[in-house]
């Protein structure tokens, strides 16, 4: 009887050791299964929340301006989250001498928790105010066209109007992208449609003028090899001319030009002289030259597209809700077939109830402000979000943030 009990006890000990080892391995596997998915859900969740907050802040400021209040932005400067993965194991055993089955009582589990800390910053200060109030540069417009954005959408959203100029660059007249001035607004929209028609047919060129700047035109003698090597690192190049003398040059980028001809086809001297005229204008002016004799030239235009600031864009959209709504404008007879576009550049609906569709929306002063549910307005709102990121930039040195720990 004693031998039977000892054998049974040894068998139970070996079984318990193997069971505990297996359970420990299971615990590690269980903890590994819980941790990464929890981290993945949290990171994706924070990203979606931050993006949704940005959309709602834009809509909130449109609603504020529509109510006659100034704009104000608050951003989440940082999210610090601590993740804890916890595994638990409990073991209990019982030996029975009577007939029956020995058993091992095991309790195991794994859990994951997070403790996020949010830092939100009221965006104020001189630098931010300047960025919001300063008109966008021609580079922002050029980048939008380069990325495939419709030029008419960019003009309707970013431009405050067009200033027409004479051959010598002198001011002639101006038309505003303002529905409260119907005649000017119609002319602006017809020109925007004309440029879109040219662009869709690959007959419009939006390019940065590039030309060679000659620092030394006629150097008699042989430059030192050291000067040639160091010049390459500084963006300047020594080149030997056919007469045996040398010239020192560098490649420069100038102003942006929207034209119905390719400026690359111009001589280097012509591009240099043209840039000399264009550089006299502010960086928020995009130069426009639709000349006769080239595609679309029966609608000739020489002037500049004057760009808005972020605050002006928001005010334009807010005014379009009720104070100065945009209206449909037919294309010019000199413009070819073009895809029709909605009257509003970015339609914002104001309703008493929350929109049912999955569109960006915000509740303000008892009303719901939401983006119209169609492809044009959704894309226009995406463009507005990109411009907001460009204008705001990196937020730092704006005072003490408000920190919230969960």
N, C-alpha and C positions, 0 to 999 in steps of 0.2 A: 504493500500500500504506500509506504514511504517513497519507494523508488518510482511508483507511478506518479505521485505528486511532484517529485523533483523533475522527472522527465517532462511532465506537463508544464511545470513552471519554466524550465529552460526553453521549451517550445514557445511559450508565451513571450519570453524575453526577446528571443530572436525575431518573432513576429512584430513585436512592438518597435524594435530598433529599425527594422526594414520599413515599417509603416511610418515612423516618425521621419526617417530620411526621405521617403517618398513625399510626405506631406510638406517638408521643408522645400523640396524642389518645386512642388505644386504652388507653394506660397510665393516663391520668387517668380514663377511663371505668371501667376495671377496678378502680382504687383506690376510686372512688365506689361501685361495686357491692359491694366487700368490706366497706367500713367500716360503713355503717349497719346491715346485717344482723347484724354482729358485736356492735355496740352494743346492738341490740334484744335479741339472745339473752342478752347479759350482764345487762342490766337486769331482764328478765323472770326470768332464772335466779336472780339475787340476791333478788328479791322472793319467789319461790316458796320458796327456801331459808330465808329469814327467817321466813316464815309457818309452814313445817314445823317449824322449830326451836322456835317458840313452842308449837305443839301438843305436841311431844315433851317440852318442859319442864313443861307442865301434867301430862302423864301421868307423868313422872318423879317429880314431887312427890306425886302420888297414890300411886305405888308406895312412895315413901319413908315417907309417913305410914302406909301399910298395914303397913310393916315396923317401925313404932315410931320412926321418925327424924323430925327436924324438916324443915320445908320450906326450900328455898334456891333463889333464882333468879339466873340470869346472862343478861344481855341484850347484844345487839349494838348498841352506841351509834352507830357510824358505819361506813360502808364507803366508802373512797376508792380509786377505780380509775383508773389512767392508761392510755389507749388509744393505741396506735401503729399507724398504717397505713403500710406500706412498699411502694413500687413500685420495681422494678428493670428496667433496660434495658441490653442489651448489643448492640453492632453490630460486625459484621466483614464486610469485603468482599474480593473476589478478582477480578482481571482476567485473562482468558485470551485469548491471541491465536490459539490454535488453534481449530478448529471445535468449537463447543459453546455452552453457555449461561452467560452471566455470572450470578452469584448473589450475594445479600446474605444473610449469616448473621445472624439476629436472635434475641435471647433476651430475653423479657420475663416479668414476674411481679408479683404483688401479694400482700401478706400483712397480717394484722392480729394484734396481740398486746395483752395487757392485763396490768397489774401491780397487783392489788388489795391494799389494806391494810385489815385488819379491826381494829376496836377493840371488844373484849368487856369488859363491866363486871360484876363480881360485885355484885348489887344488895343493898346492905346500908345501914346507917345508920338514924338515928332516924326521919327523915321517912318512909322506905320502910316501916319496921317499923310505924309508926303507920297507914299506909294499908292495910297487909295485915291488921292486927289490929283496925282500927276498922270497925264495922258499916257497911254501905252506907246511904246516905241515902234518904229517901223519893223524892227526885228521880230516882234511878236506877231505882227500881221504876216510877215514873210514866212515865218515858221508855220503858221496855220495853213497857208496855201501850199507850202512844201509837203505838209503831212496829208494833203488831199482834201482839205476842207473846201467847201463851196465858197468862192470868192464873194458871191452875193450875200451869203449868210454872214460872212465876216464883216462886210461893209455895213449891212443893216444893223448888226449888233455893235460893232466897234467904232463906226464912223459917226461923227456929229455933222458932217457935211462935206461938200467939195468946194474948193476955192479955185476958180478958173483964172488962168494967167495968160498974159500975152507972150509972144515969142521971146521977149527980153526978160521974162520972169516977173513982170510987174502985175500987180493985182488988177483984175478986171471986174469980177463979180463973184458971188457966193450963193450956193443953194444949200439949205439945211435939211438934214434927215429928221424933220420935225413935223408930225401930222397936223399940228396947229397952224402950220404954214402950208396949206394944201398945194399951191402951185410949185413951190420949191421942193416939197416932199415928192410930188409926182415926177419931177425932173430927176431927182436923185435916184428914185427907184427904177426909172427907165434906164438910166446909165448903169446901175448895178446889174440889171438884167442883161444889158448889152455885153458887159464884161464877162458875165457868167456864160453867155452864149459863145463868146470867143474862147474862153477857157475850156469849155466842154468839147470844143472842136480843135483843141490844141493849137490855137492861133493867138494865144495870149501868153506873154512872157513876164513872169515876176521874178526878177533876178537882182542880186547884189552886183553893182558895178565893180569889176576887177580890172586893174590896170597896173602897168609897170612904172614905178617911180625911179627915175634916174638920178642917183645921188652924185655920181661923177660921170660925166658924159664922154670925156676924152682925156684919158690918162696916158701920157707918153712914158713908156717904160714898162718894166715887168713887175707886177705886184709880188710881194714876198709870199712864199708858200704858207707861211704862218698867217698872213692876212687873209688868204683864200680860205684856209681851214677855219679860222675863227669867224669869218664872215658867214659861212654856212650855218654855224650854230646860232647866229643872230638874225637869220632870215635874209641876209644880203648875199648877192652873188657877183663875182667878178667874171666878166665875159670879154673875150677878145674879139674885136671888130675886124671886118675885112681889110682895113688899112693897116692892121697890126697894132693899133692902139687898144686900150682897154676901157671898159665902162663898168661902173658899180651900180647895181640895180637891186630893187626889192619889190616884191609883189604886195600890193595893197588892196584892201577891200573898202569900197566906198558906200554910197547911199543905195537904197532900194528903188528900183524903177519898175513900174507896171506899164507895159507897152505892147503894141500889136506887131512889133518887130523884135528880133533877137539882138540885144545890145552886144553880144559877142561878135556879131558880124561887123560891128564898127571897128575902126582902127583903134589902136591903143591910145593914140593922141586924141581922137574924138571922145573916147570914154573918159579920159583924163579931164578934158575941157568940160564935158557934160557934168561930171561929178563936181567940178569946181563951181558950177552954177547951182547944183542941187544942195551942196553942203551949207549954203547960206540959210536954209530953212531949218526949223526945229526938228528934232528926231522923231517927233510925233506926226510928222507929215510924210505920207507915202506919195511919191511923185508919180504922175500919170501922164502918159503921152500916147494917145491914139491918133496917129497921123494919117493923112490922106495918102492914097496909093498903096496901102497895105490892107490886109483883111480887116473888115469892119471900119475902114477909114472914111466911109461916107457919113459916119457919126463921129467927127473929129473932136477930140478933147485934149486940152493941155492944161494941167493944173496939179493940185495935190488933194489927196484924201486925208482929211483931218481926223485924227483918232481921238476917242473919248478916254476918260479915266474910268476906273472901276465904279466909282460913286456915280458918274454920269450914266453909265450903262444901267445900273440898278434903278436910277431915277427914270430913265427912258422906259424901262419895262414897267415900273410902277405907274407911270403916267398913262401907259397904254391900257391899264385896267379900266379906267373910267374917264379920266380927265382929258386925255388926248389919244384915243384909240387909233391904231393904224387902219388903213383901208386899202382895198385892192386897187392896183394900178396896172393898166394894160401896157404891154411892152411897146416899144417904138416900132414903127413900120420898117425901119432899117435893120431891125434885129431879127435874126432867123428864128426857127422853131426852138423853143425852150420848154423844159418841164415846168408846169405851173407850180407856184408856191403859195402857201397860206398868206393872208393879208398881214397877220401879226408875226413879228420876228420871234417872239416867245410869248405864247398865250398862257396867262395865269388865270385860272378859274377861281372865283370866290363863291362859296356855297355855304348853306346853313348846316349841312350834314357832311360827314366825312366821306371822301370819295371811296368807292368800292374797289376800283382797280388799283393795281400795285404801281402807283405813281408817287413821286416825292410830294409831300404835303406837310402843312403845319397849321395848328390852330392858334388864331390870334384875335383877340377882342371879340370872341363869340363867333367868329367865322373861320372857315377852312380855306386856306390858300393852297392851290395845287397846280402842278404842271398839266397842261392839256394832254390827254392820252392819245398821242399819235407820234409817228416816227419823226416828223419835222421838229416838233416842240421838245421831244425828249432829247434829240441831238443838240438842239439849241441850248438846252439847259446843261448838257454835258460840256458844251463849249464854254458856257458861262462859268462852270466849275473850274475848268482848266485856266481860264483867265483870272479867276480868284486866286488860285494857287500861284500863278505868275506874279500877281500884284502883291500878295501878302508875303511870299517868300518864307525864309526861316525866322521863327519867332524866338527872340532871346533879348535879355537885358531890358525887360519891360516891367520891372518891379517884382514884387513878391507874388508868386502864384498862390492860388487857393487849392489846398491839398485835401482830398477826401479819401479816407481809408475805409475799406469795407470790412 
